[in-house]
Amino acid sequence: MLSVQQGNRSLTVLREESHQSLRAGGWVGRSSPMHCTASGRALLFDSADELVEALTAEDLLTPISTLAAPMNLDEILERLKSSRAQGYSVVSEEVEVGLTSVSTPVRDRNNTITSVINISGPTSRLITHIEDIAKLPKAGSATIQRTLTSPDVTALSPRRGQAPAESRRGPYVERRGTSRSEDRPEFTVIDALCTGDFVETVCA
């Protein structure tokens, strides 16, 4: 999955389905708290403590997470510290019992986090293979970053005011069910992800 920050939430904008019969449900277009999701915490990697507090305060007051989730700012900061050190975030059964997720940030040419790649699935399948699974979104992030920072990236972008090519995907993308944007003048991380076989590689 690919997620971006929307206010104080993590918003899923693209998903590639697993071929397994037991898999995480549909998340495209759905926003999630930042303190108890792998995508949310990865989006917070570069945030100062004060910003982390501002972005998570509301959800801490009205928790929709499980008992495994952090219950206060100190716990959030401690888990963020650990995630930053390893280069990816792991959340197991914090937002939903039985669900484990691994996320890595995607950065642009200015080293700013623009989005995160997330792999989610049943805890029973993922929890004993976290380090190996983490290699997949890390590889996907690196590939997207190379595309975003490529000198030729502008050649892939539609001119301002020009309708995107039919092959382009919109800001909310779900394989086997896609909604498209009518006006997308700038090359984005979605374009980068969809100019190659990155989704298939990362989410197989």
DRENDO-1510 file (C-alpha; in Angstrom, 1 decimal, always signed):
<recs>
REC; n; res; u; v; w
REC; 1; MET; +0.0; +0.0; +0.0 .
REC; 2; LEU; +1.0; +3.6; -0.5 .
REC; 3; SER; -0.1; +6.2; +2.0 .
REC; 4; VAL; +0.3; +10.0; +2.4 .
REC; 5; GLN; -0.2; +12.4; +5.2 .
REC; 6; GLN; -3.6; +14.2; +5.2 .
REC; 7; GLY; -3.8; +16.5; +8.2 .
REC; 8; ASN; -3.3; +14.4; +11.3 .
REC; 9; ARG; -4.0; +11.2; +9.5 .
REC; 10; SER; -2.4; +8.7; +7.2 .
REC; 11; LEU; -4.4; +8.3; +4.0 .
REC; 12; THR; -4.1; +5.2; +1.9 .
REC; 13; VAL; -4.0; +6.1; -1.8 .
REC; 14; LEU; -2.9; +2.9; -3.5 .
REC; 15; ARG; -3.2; -0.8; -2.8 .
REC; 16; GLU; -2.0; -4.0; -4.5 .
REC; 17; GLU; -3.9; -7.1; -3.4 .
REC; 18; SER; -2.1; -10.2; -2.1 .
REC; 19; HIS; -2.8; -13.4; -3.9 .
REC; 20; GLN; -3.4; -15.1; -0.6 .
REC; 21; SER; -7.0; -15.9; +0.4 .
REC; 22; LEU; -6.4; -14.5; +3.9 .
REC; 23; ARG; -5.4; -10.9; +3.5 .
REC; 24; ALA; -6.0; -7.4; +4.9 .
REC; 25; GLY; -9.2; -5.7; +3.8 .
REC; 26; GLY; -9.7; -2.7; +1.5 .
REC; 27; TRP; -7.9; +0.5; +2.7 .
REC; 28; VAL; -7.9; +2.8; -0.3 .
REC; 29; GLY; -9.4; +6.2; +0.6 .
REC; 30; ARG; -9.4; +5.3; +4.3 .
REC; 31; SER; -7.5; +7.5; +6.8 .
REC; 32; SER; -6.0; +6.1; +10.0 .
REC; 33; PRO; -4.5; +7.5; +13.2 .
REC; 34; MET; -0.8; +8.2; +13.0 .
REC; 35; HIS; +0.3; +7.0; +16.4 .
REC; 36; CYS; -0.9; +3.4; +16.1 .
REC; 37; THR; -0.3; +2.5; +12.4 .
REC; 38; ALA; +2.9; +1.6; +10.7 .
REC; 39; SER; +2.2; +4.1; +7.9 .
REC; 40; GLY; +1.4; +6.9; +10.3 .
REC; 41; ARG; +4.6; +6.4; +12.4 .
REC; 42; ALA; +6.7; +6.2; +9.3 .
REC; 43; LEU; +5.2; +9.5; +8.2 .
REC; 44; LEU; +6.3; +11.0; +11.5 .
REC; 45; PHE; +10.0; +9.9; +11.2 .
REC; 46; ASP; +11.2; +13.5; +10.6 .
REC; 47; SER; +8.8; +15.3; +12.9 .
REC; 48; ALA; +9.9; +17.1; +16.0 .
REC; 49; ASP; +8.4; +15.9; +19.3 .
REC; 50; GLU; +6.1; +19.0; +19.5 .
REC; 51; LEU; +4.7; +18.2; +16.0 .
REC; 52; VAL; +4.2; +14.5; +16.9 .
REC; 53; GLU; +2.2; +15.7; +20.0 .
REC; 54; ALA; +0.1; +18.0; +17.9 .
REC; 55; LEU; -0.7; +15.3; +15.3 .
REC; 56; THR; -1.6; +12.6; +17.7 .
REC; 57; ALA; -3.3; +14.4; +20.6 .
REC; 58; GLU; -6.8; +14.1; +19.2 .
REC; 59; ASP; -6.6; +10.4; +18.6 .
REC; 60; LEU; -5.1; +9.8; +22.0 .
REC; 61; LEU; -8.1; +11.5; +23.5 .
REC; 62; THR; -10.6; +9.4; +21.5 .
REC; 63; PRO; -8.8; +6.1; +21.0 .
REC; 64; ILE; -10.0; +3.7; +18.4 .
REC; 65; SER; -7.0; +1.4; +18.8 .
REC; 66; THR; -6.3; -1.7; +20.8 .
REC; 67; LEU; -4.6; -2.1; +24.2 .
REC; 68; ALA; -1.3; -2.8; +22.4 .
REC; 69; ALA; -1.2; +0.8; +21.0 .
REC; 70; PRO; +0.7; +3.6; +22.7 .
REC; 71; MET; -1.4; +5.3; +25.3 .
REC; 72; ASN; +0.5; +8.6; +25.7 .
REC; 73; LEU; +3.0; +10.8; +24.0 .
REC; 74; ASP; +6.0; +9.3; +25.8 .
REC; 75; GLU; +5.1; +5.8; +24.5 .
REC; 76; ILE; +4.7; +7.2; +21.0 .
REC; 77; LEU; +8.1; +8.9; +21.0 .
REC; 78; GLU; +9.7; +5.7; +22.4 .
REC; 79; ARG; +8.3; +3.6; +19.6 .
REC; 80; LEU; +9.2; +6.3; +17.0 .
REC; 81; LYS; +12.8; +6.3; +18.3 .
REC; 82; SER; +13.1; +2.5; +17.8 .
REC; 83; SER; +11.5; +2.7; +14.3 .
REC; 84; ARG; +13.8; +5.5; +13.2 .
REC; 85; ALA; +16.8; +3.6; +14.3 .
REC; 86; GLN; +15.9; +0.5; +12.2 .
REC; 87; GLY; +14.7; +2.5; +9.2 .
REC; 88; TYR; +11.1; +1.2; +9.2 .
REC; 89; SER; +8.1; +1.0; +11.4 .
REC; 90; VAL; +6.4; -2.1; +12.6 .
REC; 91; VAL; +2.9; -2.1; +14.2 .
REC; 92; SER; +1.4; -5.4; +15.4 .
REC; 93; GLU; -2.2; -5.5; +16.5 .
REC; 94; GLU; -2.3; -1.9; +17.6 .
REC; 95; VAL; -5.0; -0.6; +15.3 .
REC; 96; GLU; -6.7; -4.0; +14.8 .
REC; 97; VAL; -6.3; -7.4; +16.4 .
REC; 98; GLY; -4.8; -9.8; +14.0 .
REC; 99; LEU; -3.2; -7.2; +11.8 .
REC; 100; THR; +0.5; -6.5; +11.5 .
REC; 101; SER; +2.1; -3.8; +9.2 .
REC; 102; VAL; +5.6; -2.7; +8.1 .
REC; 103; SER; +6.2; +0.7; +6.6 .
REC; 104; THR; +9.1; +2.7; +5.1 .
REC; 105; PRO; +9.2; +6.3; +4.1 .
REC; 106; VAL; +9.6; +7.6; +0.5 .
REC; 107; ARG; +11.6; +10.8; +0.1 .
REC; 108; ASP; +11.9; +13.3; -2.7 .
REC; 109; ARG; +15.0; +15.0; -4.1 .
REC; 110; ASN; +15.0; +17.3; -1.1 .
REC; 111; ASN; +15.0; +14.4; +1.3 .
REC; 112; THR; +11.5; +15.2; +2.4 .
REC; 113; ILE; +9.1; +12.4; +3.3 .
REC; 114; THR; +6.3; +12.5; +0.7 .
REC; 115; SER; +4.6; +9.1; +1.4 .
REC; 116; VAL; +5.2; +5.7; +2.8 .
REC; 117; ILE; +5.1; +2.2; +1.4 .
REC; 118; ASN; +3.3; -0.2; +3.7 .
REC; 119; ILE; +2.9; -4.0; +3.8 .
REC; 120; SER; +0.0; -5.3; +5.9 .
REC; 121; GLY; -1.3; -8.8; +6.6 .
REC; 122; PRO; -2.3; -11.3; +9.1 .
REC; 123; THR; -0.1; -11.3; +12.2 .
REC; 124; SER; +0.2; -15.1; +12.0 .
REC; 125; ARG; +1.9; -14.8; +8.6 .
REC; 126; LEU; +4.1; -11.7; +9.1 .
REC; 127; ILE; +5.2; -11.5; +12.7 .
REC; 128; THR; +8.0; -14.1; +12.5 .
REC; 129; HIS; +9.4; -12.6; +9.3 .
REC; 130; ILE; +9.5; -8.9; +10.0 .
REC; 131; GLU; +13.1; -8.3; +9.0 .
REC; 132; ASP; +12.7; -10.1; +5.7 .
REC; 133; ILE; +9.4; -8.4; +5.0 .
REC; 134; ALA; +10.9; -5.0; +5.8 .
REC; 135; LYS; +13.4; -5.4; +2.9 .
REC; 136; LEU; +10.5; -5.2; +0.4 .
REC; 137; PRO; +9.1; -1.8; +1.2 .
REC; 138; LYS; +12.6; -0.5; +1.7 .
REC; 139; ALA; +13.5; -1.7; -1.8 .
REC; 140; GLY; +10.3; -0.2; -3.2 .
REC; 141; SER; +11.0; +3.2; -1.5 .
REC; 142; ALA; +14.5; +3.3; -2.9 .
REC; 143; THR; +13.2; +2.6; -6.4 .
REC; 144; ILE; +10.6; +5.3; -6.2 .
REC; 145; GLN; +13.1; +7.8; -4.8 .
REC; 146; ARG; +15.5; +7.1; -7.7 .
REC; 147; THR; +12.6; +7.8; -10.1 .
REC; 148; LEU; +11.5; +10.9; -8.3 .
REC; 149; THR; +15.1; +12.3; -8.3 .
REC; 150; SER; +15.9; +11.3; -11.9 .
REC; 151; PRO; +16.8; +14.1; -14.3 .
REC; 152; ASP; +14.3; +12.6; -16.8 .
REC; 153; VAL; +11.4; +12.7; -14.4 .
REC; 154; THR; +9.9; +15.7; -16.1 .
REC; 155; ALA; +9.5; +13.8; -19.3 .
REC; 156; LEU; +7.0; +11.5; -17.6 .
REC; 157; SER; +4.9; +14.4; -16.3 .
REC; 158; PRO; +2.0; +15.9; -18.2 .
REC; 159; ARG; +2.2; +19.5; -19.1 .
REC; 160; ARG; +0.2; +21.9; -16.9 .
REC; 161; GLY; -3.4; +22.0; -18.2 .
REC; 162; GLN; -2.9; +18.8; -20.2 .
REC; 163; ALA; -5.0; +15.8; -19.3 .
REC; 164; PRO; -3.0; +12.9; -18.1 .
REC; 165; ALA; -2.5; +9.9; -20.4 .
REC; 166; GLU; -5.0; +7.1; -20.1 .
REC; 167; SER; -2.3; +4.9; -18.6 .
REC; 168; ARG; -1.8; +7.2; -15.7 .
REC; 169; ARG; -3.3; +6.3; -12.3 .
REC; 170; GLY; -5.1; +8.9; -10.1 .
REC; 171; PRO; -4.4; +9.7; -6.5 .
REC; 172; TYR; -6.6; +6.9; -5.3 .
REC; 173; VAL; -5.5; +3.6; -6.9 .
REC; 174; GLU; -6.6; +0.1; -6.1 .
REC; 175; ARG; -5.8; -2.7; -8.6 .
REC; 176; ARG; -9.0; -4.2; -9.8 .
REC; 177; GLY; -11.0; -1.0; -9.0 .
REC; 178; THR; -9.5; +2.4; -9.7 .
REC; 179; SER; -10.7; +6.0; -9.4 .
REC; 180; ARG; -8.9; +8.6; -11.5 .
REC; 181; SER; -8.1; +12.3; -11.1 .
REC; 182; GLU; -9.1; +14.6; -14.0 .
REC; 183; ASP; -6.3; +17.1; -13.6 .
REC; 184; ARG; -2.9; +16.1; -12.3 .
REC; 185; PRO; -0.3; +18.6; -13.7 .
REC; 186; GLU; +2.7; +17.5; -11.6 .
REC; 187; PHE; +4.6; +14.3; -11.5 .
REC; 188; THR; +3.9; +12.6; -8.2 .
REC; 189; VAL; +5.0; +9.6; -6.2 .
REC; 190; ILE; +2.0; +7.8; -7.7 .
REC; 191; ASP; +3.4; +8.3; -11.2 .
REC; 192; ALA; +6.7; +7.1; -10.0 .
REC; 193; LEU; +5.2; +3.9; -8.6 .
REC; 194; CYS; +3.2; +3.2; -11.7 .
REC; 195; THR; +6.0; +3.7; -14.3 .
REC; 196; GLY; +7.4; +0.3; -13.5 .
REC; 197; ASP; +6.7; -3.0; -11.9 .
REC; 198; PHE; +7.4; -1.7; -8.4 .
REC; 199; VAL; +4.0; -2.7; -6.9 .
REC; 200; GLU; +4.3; -6.2; -8.1 .
REC; 201; THR; +7.9; -6.5; -6.8 .
REC; 202; VAL; +7.1; -5.0; -3.4 .
REC; 203; CYS; +3.7; -6.6; -2.7 .
REC; 204; ALA; +4.1; -10.1; -4.2 .
</recs>
